[in-house]
Amino acid sequence: MAAMLRDKMPTKKLYLFDTFEGMPATDPTRDLHKEGDFVDTSVESVAQYHGCDARCYIRKGLIPKIFTGLEAERIAFLHVDLDIYQAIIDTLKFA
C-alpha cells in the first residue's frame, strides 16, 4: 500500500495503527488470540517492512483511543486486519 501511494497517489496519507505491545486483553468467547500474542514487533520494524516515508503515519496505541485527533480525516481506503472483535467494531464505527 505504501508503494502504491508513493507511485499513484503522492498526496495521500497512509496511517498504520498497532499496539506494538502485543494483544491487549481479549474476549475468549469471540477472539482467537490471547493477551500478549504478537508482542515481538516494533514501530521501526513495521516502518522498514512497509517502506514508510514522510506520508506514512504510524500510531501506537489501542483502538478506539488511537483514533483521537483523526476525526476530520477522510478515509479513501480502509484495510482492517484486526484480531479482536471489539476493535473491529470500534474501527468500523469510526470509519
N, C-alpha and C positions, 0 to 999 in steps of 0.2 A: 504494500500500500504506500509506503514511504517513497519507493522508486516511482510508482505511477504518479503520485502527486508532484514529485520533482520534475518529471518529464511532461506530463499532460496538464497539470493544474498548478502552476507555480505560485499562485496567490493563496491557495487553500492551506488551512492549518490541519495538522494531524495531532490528535490527542490520544495518548495511551494512559490507561488507568490500571493500577495494580496496588496491592498492599505492599509488595516487595518484602513481606514478612511472613509469607505463607498464609494458609487459610485461617480466617478467624473462626470463632465458634460456629458450628454448623448445626443443622437440624437433622438428626439421623433418620427421621421419617421421610425426609424429602431430598436430602443431599447425599451424594455418593462418597464425597471426600470428608475427611475429619480435620479438626483443628490441627494446624501445624504442617499439613501437606504442602508441598511446593515451597518450602522455606529457602531452598537453595538457589535464589536468584538475586539480582541487584539491578538498580536503575542503570548502572554503567553497562552491564552485560546486555540488557534489553536494548539500550540505545545503540550499541555497537551492532548487535544482531540485525536490527531493523534499518540500519543505515540512517539514523536520525540526523537531521540538520536543524537549522535555525527555525524552521516552521513546525518542528516536532516538539510537542509539549508533553512531557511525562509527568503525571501527577500521582503521587504516592499517598495512599490512604484507603479508607473504607467507603464503600458505596452505602448510602447516597451522599454522605458528608463531602466526599471528594468532588462533587459537582458544584459546590458552593462557589459563587462568583462567575459561573458559566451560564447563568440563566438567559442572558441576552444573545448567546451564540446560536447560530443556525446550523443545524446538522444536515449535511448533504449526503452523507453515507454513514451508516452505523453498523458496525460488526460487533456483535455481542458474543463473547466467548467466556462465559462465566460458569461456575460450577456450584453456585449457591442459589437456591430457589429465590429467596427474598431479595438478593442482589439483582437478579434478573428482573423481577417485578419492579423494583425501585428504579432500575435503569430505563425500563420501558415507560414508566410514569414520567420520568424526567424528559425523555426524548419526545 
